[in-house]
Amino acid sequence: MDFWSRLIANTRLSSGSSSKDAARDPIRRRQRFEKEYGQLLHIWRNCSNLARDEDAAENIEIRLQGLTNILSDESRRPLPHPCISFCSTKQIYVPIAKIATTSYNEWIIKEAVQFYATLIESEEEAFVESEAFSASLTNLMVRITGANSIRLGPDTEVKVVELAFNITTKIRLEPHILSSWFKSHPESHGGEEKTKDQREKFAGRTQKQDFPLFYLLMDYIHHEGKIGDFARTGLLYIIEAASSSVALEQWIVESDLSTLMATGLGALYSQLSRKLVIDHPPENLPPILALSDYQHPTSTFEIISSCSPDFQLHLETFLSHMLFWQDVLNHCRSVEVKSTLLEHFQVIFLQQLLYPSLLESSDVDGGSSVAVLTYLRRILETLDHPDMINLILHYLLALPDTQSSALSEAEPSVSAARKRKSMDLATMMATKVETSYTPLLFNLVDLIRSCVKSRNQQTVCVTLQLVAAILKRHHRYATTTLLRTEGIDMNASRRTAGAHQQEIEFLTTLAGSVGGQDNFDEMYDNILKDSMTRVEGHPCSLKLVAPKLSTNNHKLPAIPDSLPGAPRDVPPHTLSVDDPLLNSILDIFETFFINPVEMNLSATETVIDLSVCGYISVEGWFLRHPKKYSYDDADEPISPPPDPESPLFAEFEKLAAIMKCRRRPAWKKSALPRMLTVLESLADQVDYFRSSVPRFDELLQQRREAFQTADAVVINPQPHRPSSVATDQASQDGSRGESPARPSALEGFAQRILSELGTPSRSNSPRGRKESLRGSSTGSGTSAGYGFTSPTPKPTSAPPKEFPVNYESPSKSGLSRSFSPGSHHSDADGPVASQAAAFAAVDQGILARQITLPTAKIEPIPLDFDRRKTSHPTDIGEEQSNDGEGGLDDTDQQDHDESEIVDPSIVPTPPETPLEVKTASVSHILTNVIVYQQFLLELASLVQVRAGLFNEVKFA
């Protein structure tokens, strides 16, 4: 029967093919579209309360989805598109927006947003240029995201913000569309504006109804994920469009953009922990820390660990918003808008939040200095916009202000709006008590100089890392603030070729005295390449290294700072010998081998960054100054000089000058700067350890091979991880509690490495490169770390003296023990395995031994109030060296002191507790010895690279 009915009606047998034909036919497609739309309106009008009628809401959702599908299908088909034209002529989006706003149903809202997005994507009928369309859509988005609307799900919110982003993309490509979405409503007209007070006029500010799309995006710029990316990028497009619209530029200046962005940044900064300890995940502990006396710091609910997932999330959110500030300034072409943003950044964020946190930081309360110094370093490493960097460092370092002589080219109305905004900001800040804080009394330099002398080791580390970041990325701000410098003539302070070669050999000889069986030539060649890359990449080296781009223009472009007060060029200078920062670092070097490895790496990193700049002379504070050169032998002529009138006399003088520069000055300790003296004293300490620690050279070589094995494992990771999921989960759950002090997965891995090398390990162990220790994503220089990648393996060292050695049959004495893990199991039942275990037990005892630095030879001069007898320090040193451990016997010394004191009332009170003697394990000292050796090679390579790039050596 159905067949005959279809035959009489002249319709097709298949309903599927009928629907396809209807979709292909524009007329039938429009009829179907109008029918769906009519049913949608019928359901909506017959429903008294759509929010409570679930059946009606479901039917409306289905009809909306059907309309969107028809439009989406039609946009992919060839013209004509009658359904899209119907939407434009009948403006059906207006009732659809009303349905969505009154439904309080997320599914209907989601389908309505998709319907608008489909119309915009069709790029027909100029929907985005229609004022009716923009008014309807902005009303929809404001209503569904407002406080009185239902809470939307994440997916729906993403679709709403993505729709707003698509509109800003259209505005960016076609600026004339802006007039449909932005309507500036003047507050008064005619004569009323003339009589109205300017401050009263500005008090009204701008209204959200002028540009609802702008404020919608502002509400989501702090979100993470896709929604935040859409909001931030869309806002950047709007700010970029201000360059082509004076009205929009003035509106942005008078709007709350700068205030909201600055307060939002301050809110994110306030969410960061006030107290922080720097730690590393137990399952990802750097190798160089695992082979030292490193202990995981204790974290509590108040003192947060730096590897806590919550802290990492908050820090990355804050830094991403800081980058958004930078992106806004990069996209903003309006000088007035940029000045308004920077002014609010300084007043609201720098003066009210960042500087007070630096001022109130302390080591006593458990890590507040560590926290704020770490945040400042991450900010300086993240940003590269010159205006933001200048604003931060200019204020924190208390640099003098200078007035800008540049004339503004902005429109008078925009300039007047910015001035009114500045007045309003000044009035608001004048009511706050916190404005009494000023860096003129205590600035960042004072904080750094005090923190670098702190007893808190983590405070010293983060302070040195902050100094290194400033020296590496923003060196021109440090030359007159952090450093005590002196201007010089670069040509007058050049060292001679003989002195240069002598100092290079001095550094390399110190490195060679440490010992080792590696291919140091290949190692030094790699370090030399890294130093070359690092020096060439320094921002101050551009003008010295870069080739001239044009023969007619020998000046490189100036630093693009638009704000006044930024240091322009770094003049030739040298570091003063009494520089507080330098001497504080050298004080740290005095106890290099018992210092924490992190502290040594931070200190050596700072010295390298201090020596990289091409405008700083290394003579005087690092190397000997040419003025202090002295020669043992008298100047002897090469040969009898020719007649001055002879043409050979000029060549004779050149040859004599060359030979004079090749002469090596006498190596006198009085002419050495403190840097070289300290480095030489550290070499003497290594000799002391070698003579006092059994098997020192063998253990040192095994430690170096352990680092090489760890580097090889990191470069070629295993396909499976030995650590279990439960262990990782436990470490994540305990991030807010006290830090675990038990051996971790990587610590166990370090133990396994050492066991394979025949050397016992520690539960708390090493670290690899400096940049990996900081957890920073800034991408530092290639020579910043100590990889210890010596490529040439050497034979196994000899066993301890306590065990017999059979040189004719090494296998019987244990010398042939293999480094592979499988070999231990294969010989487990033989005497070789037991003897290897005995060797390992002896090494374990040696590595765990606590030792201290060599005893100083100079003792304090005893009090002598009668001044009858005064001992010279050298005499005391001789007495101490003759008597062994000390000078006088304790009883004799006591009698001697009492006999010299006249008034018993002035007898000095002995300290209640003896001075704490710092000790470190042999394992810790071995790691620091390798760091010291690598540092010497880096210094030698740096001196050699500077000589070639900056023409620092005089050959004639």
Number of C-alpha atoms within 10 A of each C-alpha: 6 7 11 9 10 13 12 8 9 9 12 12 12 9 10 10 11 13 13 11 13 16 18 15 12 19 15 15 22 22 14 18 23 16 13 20 18 13 14 21 17 12 17 20 12 10 14 10 14 22 13 13 12 12 11 18 23 15 16 28 22 17 23 23 19 18 23 22 16 19 23 18 12 22 20 10 12 9 9 13 18 18 22 21 14 15 18 19 10 9 15 14 19 17 13 26 23 15 23 24 22 17 22 20 23 18 19 25 26 21 23 26 23 20 22 19 20 18 22 18 15 16 12 14 16 13 19 22 18 16 15 15 21 18 14 19 24 19 18 24 21 17 18 23 17 12 9 9 15 15 15 18 11 10 10 18 17 20 18 24 25 22 22 23 24 16 22 26 16 18 22 19 11 12 16 13 19 22 15 17 24 19 15 16 11 9 13 11 8 7 8 10 13 10 8 11 11 11 12 9 13 15 12 10 14 19 15 13 16 16 19 19 26 22 18 21 22 19 15 18 21 22 15 12 9 13 22 20 20 24 25 24 19 27 23 21 21 24 23 20 24 21 17 13 15 16 15 23 27 23 25 23 26 23 18 18 18 23 17 14 23 23 15 17 23 19 14 17 20 15 12 21 19 20 24 24 24 23 22 21 21 22 17 13 23 23 23 28 24 30 29 26 24 19 17 19 16 16 24 17 11 13 21 27 29 24 18 20 14 15 19 14 12 17 20 12 19 24 20 15 21 20 17 20 22 19 15 20 23 13 16 20 17 22 18 24 26 20 19 21 20 20 20 23 24 18 16 21 21 20 23 20 18 20 22 16 19 20 17 10 21 19 16 9 11 18 22 23 30 26 26 25 25 22 20 16 19 21 17 19 20 17 18 15 16 17 20 21 18 22 19 22 18 18 21 21 20 18 19 10 11 10 8 10 7 8 6 10 10 14 13 11 13 23 18 15 21 20 16 19 24 17 13 15 16 13 11 10 16 12 9 10 9 13 13 10 14 16 19 12 8 16 19 20 19 14 17 21 16 14 24 23 17 15 10 16 17 24 27 26 25 27 28 27 24 23 27 23 22 22 26 25 19 22 22 20 23 19 20 15 16 21 19 18 19 16 13 15 12 16 11 10 19 20 24 23 22 18 24 23 16 16 20 19 14 16 23 18 14 19 23 16 14 18 15 17 17 17 14 16 10 14 17 18 13 16 22 22 15 18 27 21 15 23 25 20 19 19 16 22 18 14 14 13 14 10 10 13 10 9 7 7 9 11 11 13 8 8 11 11 16 15 16 17 16 23 17 13 12 17 14 16 19 24 22 15 17 11 14 15 20 22 14 15 21 20 13 18 22 15 17 24 27 22 20 22 25 23 22 24 24 26 26 26 23 22 20 23 23 20 20 26 26 25 19 22 26 24 18 21 20 21 21 22 19 17 12 13 16 13 11 9 9 6 9 8 10 10 8 7 12 14 9 10 8 9 10 12 14 13 12 17 14 12 14 18 14 16 16 18 20 18 17 19 18 15 16 10 10 9 18 18 17 20 19 18 15 18 21 15 13 20 20 16 18 23 15 13 21 15 12 12 16 16 18 20 19 20 21 23 20 20 21 21 24 25 28 18 19 25 17 12 12 12 9 9 10 9 6 6 9 11 14 9 10 9 13 15 10 11 19 15 12 14 22 20 17 16 20 18 13 12 17 23 20 23 26 20 19 29 23 17 23 24 19 20 21 23 24 24 26 22 19 24 27 24 25 21 18 23 20 15 20 19 14 14 11 13 8 17 17 15 22 21 20 19 19 21 19 19 13 12 11 12 6 16 14 11 20 16 9 9 13 11 17 12 10 8 11 13 14 16 19 24 19 13 20 17 15 12 13 11 13 20 10 10 14 12 10 11 14 20 19 15 18 21 18 17 19 21 15 19 24 18 11 19 23 17 14 14 17 16 19 12 9 10 17 18 14 8 11 12 15 17 12 10 8 7 10 11 11 11 14 12 12 19 17 15 17 18 14 11 12 10 12 18 19 14 10 10 8 10 13 11 11 14 13 15 10 16 15 12 9 8 7 9 12 8 6 7 7 6 6 7 7 6 8 12 16 19 17 27 25 28 29 25 25 24 22 23 22 25 19 20 23 22 24 24 22 22 24 23 23 20 22 22 17 11 15 15 13 24 21 20 15 15
